Amino acid sequence: MEKELILYSTEGCHLCEMALELISIIGLTEQLQVVDIAFR
């Protein structure tokens, strides 16, 4: 079973951008779903 990662984010959030960069570095972007919480 493949795991799904959800990153709850807002545009311009430097911590979210850092998290996204780390996820990319470790190669998990295929499992990543980014949810923009500013519009929820």
C-alpha distance matrix in Angstrom:
0.0 3.8 6.4 9.6 13.0 16.0 19.5 22.3 25.2 28.8 30.7 32.7 31.0 31.4 28.8 26.2 27.3 27.0 23.4 22.6 24.4 22.5 19.1 20.6 22.0 18.8 17.2 14.5 16.4 14.0 11.6 14.8 16.5 20.1 21.9 25.7 27.0 30.6 30.4 28.7
3.8 0.0 3.8 6.6 9.9 13.2 16.4 19.5 22.2 25.7 27.4 29.3 27.7 28.0 25.6 22.8 23.7 23.5 20.1 19.0 20.7 19.1 15.6 16.9 18.6 15.6 13.7 10.9 12.6 10.3 7.8 11.2 13.3 16.9 19.0 22.7 24.4 27.8 27.8 26.5
6.4 3.8 0.0 3.8 6.6 9.9 13.2 16.2 19.0 22.7 24.6 26.5 24.6 25.0 22.4 19.8 21.0 20.8 17.2 16.5 18.6 16.9 13.4 15.4 17.2 14.4 13.1 9.7 11.4 10.1 6.7 9.2 11.1 14.4 16.3 20.0 21.3 24.9 25.2 23.7
9.6 6.6 3.8 0.0 3.8 6.6 10.0 12.9 15.7 19.3 21.2 23.3 21.6 22.4 20.0 17.0 18.4 18.7 15.2 14.2 16.8 15.7 12.1 14.1 16.6 14.4 12.9 9.2 9.8 8.7 4.9 6.2 7.4 10.7 12.6 16.3 17.8 21.3 21.5 20.2
13.0 9.9 6.6 3.8 0.0 3.8 6.6 9.8 12.5 16.1 18.2 20.0 18.1 18.7 16.2 13.4 14.9 15.2 11.5 10.9 13.8 12.7 9.4 11.9 14.5 12.7 11.9 8.2 8.5 9.0 5.6 4.7 6.1 8.4 10.5 13.9 15.3 18.8 19.5 18.5
16.0 13.2 9.9 6.6 3.8 0.0 3.8 6.3 9.3 12.9 15.3 17.4 15.6 16.9 14.6 11.5 13.6 14.5 11.1 10.5 14.0 13.6 10.8 13.4 16.2 15.2 14.5 11.0 10.3 11.2 8.3 5.8 4.8 5.8 7.0 10.4 11.5 15.1 15.8 14.8
19.5 16.4 13.2 10.0 6.6 3.8 0.0 3.8 5.9 9.7 12.0 13.9 11.8 13.1 11.0 7.7 10.1 11.3 8.2 8.0 11.7 11.8 9.8 12.3 15.2 14.9 14.7 11.8 10.7 12.6 10.6 7.2 6.3 4.8 6.1 8.4 9.7 12.8 14.3 13.9
22.3 19.5 16.2 12.9 9.8 6.3 3.8 0.0 3.8 7.3 10.4 12.6 10.5 12.8 10.9 8.0 11.0 12.8 10.4 10.5 14.2 14.7 13.3 15.7 18.5 18.5 18.4 15.6 14.2 16.0 14.0 10.6 8.6 6.1 4.8 6.0 6.1 9.4 11.2 10.6
25.2 22.2 19.0 15.7 12.5 9.3 5.9 3.8 0.0 3.8 6.7 8.8 7.1 9.8 8.9 5.8 8.5 11.0 9.7 9.6 13.0 14.3 13.5 15.3 18.1 18.9 19.0 16.6 14.8 17.1 15.8 12.1 10.2 6.7 5.9 4.9 5.8 7.8 10.3 11.0
28.8 25.7 22.7 19.3 16.1 12.9 9.7 7.3 3.8 0.0 3.8 6.3 5.7 9.2 9.7 7.4 9.3 12.4 12.1 11.8 14.8 16.7 16.4 17.7 20.5 21.8 21.8 19.8 17.6 19.9 19.0 15.2 13.2 9.4 8.1 5.2 5.9 5.7 8.8 10.6
30.7 27.4 24.6 21.2 18.2 15.3 12.0 10.4 6.7 3.8 0.0 3.8 5.6 8.8 10.5 8.4 8.8 12.4 13.0 12.0 14.4 17.0 17.0 17.5 20.3 22.1 22.0 20.5 17.9 20.3 20.1 16.4 14.6 10.8 10.4 7.4 9.1 7.9 10.4 13.1
32.7 29.3 26.5 23.3 20.0 17.4 13.9 12.6 8.8 6.3 3.8 0.0 3.8 6.1 8.9 8.1 7.7 10.9 12.5 12.1 13.6 16.4 17.2 17.6 19.8 22.1 22.4 21.4 19.1 22.0 22.0 18.3 17.1 13.5 13.5 10.9 12.1 10.9 13.8 16.4
31.0 27.7 24.6 21.6 18.1 15.6 11.8 10.5 7.1 5.7 5.6 3.8 0.0 3.8 5.5 5.3 6.3 8.8 10.0 10.7 12.4 14.5 15.4 16.6 18.5 20.4 21.2 20.0 18.3 21.4 20.8 17.2 16.3 12.7 12.8 10.6 11.2 10.9 14.2 16.1
31.4 28.0 25.0 22.4 18.7 16.9 13.1 12.8 9.8 9.2 8.8 6.1 3.8 0.0 3.8 5.4 5.0 6.2 8.6 9.8 10.5 12.4 14.2 15.3 16.5 18.7 20.0 19.3 18.0 21.4 21.2 17.8 17.7 14.5 15.4 13.8 14.6 14.6 18.0 19.7
28.8 25.6 22.4 20.0 16.2 14.6 11.0 10.9 8.9 9.7 10.5 8.9 5.5 3.8 0.0 3.8 5.4 5.0 6.2 8.6 9.8 10.6 12.3 14.2 15.3 16.8 18.4 17.5 16.7 20.2 19.4 16.1 16.3 13.5 14.4 13.6 14.0 14.9 18.3 19.2
26.2 22.8 19.8 17.0 13.4 11.5 7.7 8.0 5.8 7.4 8.4 8.1 5.3 5.4 3.8 0.0 3.8 5.4 5.0 6.1 8.6 9.9 10.5 12.2 14.2 15.5 16.5 15.1 13.8 17.0 16.3 12.8 12.6 9.7 10.9 10.4 11.5 12.8 15.7 16.7
27.3 23.7 21.0 18.4 14.9 13.6 10.1 11.0 8.5 9.3 8.8 7.7 6.3 5.0 5.4 3.8 0.0 3.8 5.4 5.0 6.2 8.7 9.9 10.5 12.3 14.5 15.3 14.7 13.1 16.6 16.6 13.3 13.7 11.0 12.9 12.3 14.2 15.0 17.7 19.2
27.0 23.5 20.8 18.7 15.2 14.5 11.3 12.8 11.0 12.4 12.4 10.9 8.8 6.2 5.0 5.4 3.8 0.0 3.8 5.4 5.1 6.3 8.7 9.8 10.5 12.6 14.3 14.1 13.4 17.2 17.1 14.2 15.4 13.3 15.4 15.4 16.8 18.0 20.9 22.0
23.4 20.1 17.2 15.2 11.5 11.1 8.2 10.4 9.7 12.1 13.0 12.5 10.0 8.6 6.2 5.0 5.4 3.8 0.0 3.8 5.4 5.1 6.2 8.6 9.8 10.8 12.4 11.4 11.1 14.6 13.9 11.2 12.5 10.9 13.2 14.0 15.4 17.3 19.9 20.4
22.6 19.0 16.5 14.2 10.9 10.5 8.0 10.5 9.6 11.8 12.0 12.1 10.7 9.8 8.6 6.1 5.0 5.4 3.8 0.0 3.8 5.5 5.1 6.2 8.7 10.1 10.6 9.6 8.3 11.9 12.0 9.0 10.4 9.0 12.0 12.9 15.2 17.0 19.1 20.0
24.4 20.7 18.6 16.8 13.8 14.0 11.7 14.2 13.0 14.8 14.4 13.6 12.4 10.5 9.8 8.6 6.2 5.1 5.4 3.8 0.0 3.8 5.5 5.0 6.2 8.8 9.9 10.3 9.5 13.3 14.0 11.8 13.8 12.6 15.7 16.4 18.7 20.2 22.4 23.6
22.5 19.1 16.9 15.7 12.7 13.6 11.8 14.7 14.3 16.7 17.0 16.4 14.5 12.4 10.6 9.9 8.7 6.3 5.1 5.5 3.8 0.0 3.8 5.3 5.0 6.3 8.6 9.0 9.7 13.3 13.4 11.8 14.3 13.8 16.9 18.1 20.0 22.0 24.3 24.9
19.1 15.6 13.4 12.1 9.4 10.8 9.8 13.3 13.5 16.4 17.0 17.2 15.4 14.2 12.3 10.5 9.9 8.7 6.2 5.1 5.5 3.8 0.0 3.8 5.5 5.4 6.2 5.5 6.2 9.7 9.6 8.2 11.2 11.4 14.8 16.7 18.8 21.2 23.0 23.3
20.6 16.9 15.4 14.1 11.9 13.4 12.3 15.7 15.3 17.7 17.5 17.6 16.6 15.3 14.2 12.2 10.5 9.8 8.6 6.2 5.0 5.3 3.8 0.0 3.8 5.5 5.0 6.0 5.5 9.1 10.5 9.4 12.3 12.6 16.3 18.0 20.6 22.6 24.2 25.0
22.0 18.6 17.2 16.6 14.5 16.2 15.2 18.5 18.1 20.5 20.3 19.8 18.5 16.5 15.3 14.2 12.3 10.5 9.8 8.7 6.2 5.0 5.5 3.8 0.0 3.8 5.4 7.9 8.8 12.0 13.3 12.7 15.9 16.1 19.7 21.3 23.6 25.6 27.5 28.2
18.8 15.6 14.4 14.4 12.7 15.2 14.9 18.5 18.9 21.8 22.1 22.1 20.4 18.7 16.8 15.5 14.5 12.6 10.8 10.1 8.8 6.3 5.4 5.5 3.8 0.0 3.8 5.9 8.4 11.0 11.6 11.8 15.4 16.4 19.8 22.0 24.1 26.6 28.3 28.5
17.2 13.7 13.1 12.9 11.9 14.5 14.7 18.4 19.0 21.8 22.0 22.4 21.2 20.0 18.4 16.5 15.3 14.3 12.4 10.6 9.9 8.6 6.2 5.0 5.4 3.8 0.0 3.8 5.8 7.7 9.1 10.0 13.6 15.2 18.9 21.3 23.8 26.3 27.5 27.8
14.5 10.9 9.7 9.2 8.2 11.0 11.8 15.6 16.6 19.8 20.5 21.4 20.0 19.3 17.5 15.1 14.7 14.1 11.4 9.6 10.3 9.0 5.5 6.0 7.9 5.9 3.8 0.0 3.8 5.5 5.7 6.6 10.4 12.4 15.9 18.6 21.0 23.8 24.8 24.8
16.4 12.6 11.4 9.8 8.5 10.3 10.7 14.2 14.8 17.6 17.9 19.1 18.3 18.0 16.7 13.8 13.1 13.4 11.1 8.3 9.5 9.7 6.2 5.5 8.8 8.4 5.8 3.8 0.0 3.8 5.4 4.9 8.2 9.9 13.7 16.2 19.0 21.5 22.3 22.6
14.0 10.3 10.1 8.7 9.0 11.2 12.6 16.0 17.1 19.9 20.3 22.0 21.4 21.4 20.2 17.0 16.6 17.2 14.6 11.9 13.3 13.3 9.7 9.1 12.0 11.0 7.7 5.5 3.8 0.0 3.8 5.5 8.4 11.2 14.7 17.6 20.5 23.1 23.4 23.4
11.6 7.8 6.7 4.9 5.6 8.3 10.6 14.0 15.8 19.0 20.1 22.0 20.8 21.2 19.4 16.3 16.6 17.1 13.9 12.0 14.0 13.4 9.6 10.5 13.3 11.6 9.1 5.7 5.4 3.8 0.0 3.8 6.7 10.1 13.1 16.5 18.8 21.9 22.1 21.6
14.8 11.2 9.2 6.2 4.7 5.8 7.2 10.6 12.1 15.2 16.4 18.3 17.2 17.8 16.1 12.8 13.3 14.2 11.2 9.0 11.8 11.8 8.2 9.4 12.7 11.8 10.0 6.6 4.9 5.5 3.8 0.0 3.8 6.4 9.7 12.9 15.3 18.3 18.8 18.6
16.5 13.3 11.1 7.4 6.1 4.8 6.3 8.6 10.2 13.2 14.6 17.1 16.3 17.7 16.3 12.6 13.7 15.4 12.5 10.4 13.8 14.3 11.2 12.3 15.9 15.4 13.6 10.4 8.2 8.4 6.7 3.8 0.0 3.8 6.4 9.9 12.4 15.3 15.4 15.1
20.1 16.9 14.4 10.7 8.4 5.8 4.8 6.1 6.7 9.4 10.8 13.5 12.7 14.5 13.5 9.7 11.0 13.3 10.9 9.0 12.6 13.8 11.4 12.6 16.1 16.4 15.2 12.4 9.9 11.2 10.1 6.4 3.8 0.0 3.8 6.5 9.3 12.0 12.5 12.8
21.9 19.0 16.3 12.6 10.5 7.0 6.1 4.8 5.9 8.1 10.4 13.5 12.8 15.4 14.4 10.9 12.9 15.4 13.2 12.0 15.7 16.9 14.8 16.3 19.7 19.8 18.9 15.9 13.7 14.7 13.1 9.7 6.4 3.8 0.0 3.8 6.0 9.0 9.2 9.0
25.7 22.7 20.0 16.3 13.9 10.4 8.4 6.0 4.9 5.2 7.4 10.9 10.6 13.8 13.6 10.4 12.3 15.4 14.0 12.9 16.4 18.1 16.7 18.0 21.3 22.0 21.3 18.6 16.2 17.6 16.5 12.9 9.9 6.5 3.8 0.0 3.8 5.6 6.3 7.4
27.0 24.4 21.3 17.8 15.3 11.5 9.7 6.1 5.8 5.9 9.1 12.1 11.2 14.6 14.0 11.5 14.2 16.8 15.4 15.2 18.7 20.0 18.8 20.6 23.6 24.1 23.8 21.0 19.0 20.5 18.8 15.3 12.4 9.3 6.0 3.8 0.0 3.8 5.4 5.2
30.6 27.8 24.9 21.3 18.8 15.1 12.8 9.4 7.8 5.7 7.9 10.9 10.9 14.6 14.9 12.8 15.0 18.0 17.3 17.0 20.2 22.0 21.2 22.6 25.6 26.6 26.3 23.8 21.5 23.1 21.9 18.3 15.3 12.0 9.0 5.6 3.8 0.0 3.8 5.8
30.4 27.8 25.2 21.5 19.5 15.8 14.3 11.2 10.3 8.8 10.4 13.8 14.2 18.0 18.3 15.7 17.7 20.9 19.9 19.1 22.4 24.3 23.0 24.2 27.5 28.3 27.5 24.8 22.3 23.4 22.1 18.8 15.4 12.5 9.2 6.3 5.4 3.8 0.0 3.8
28.7 26.5 23.7 20.2 18.5 14.8 13.9 10.6 11.0 10.6 13.1 16.4 16.1 19.7 19.2 16.7 19.2 22.0 20.4 20.0 23.6 24.9 23.3 25.0 28.2 28.5 27.8 24.8 22.6 23.4 21.6 18.6 15.1 12.8 9.0 7.4 5.2 5.8 3.8 0.0
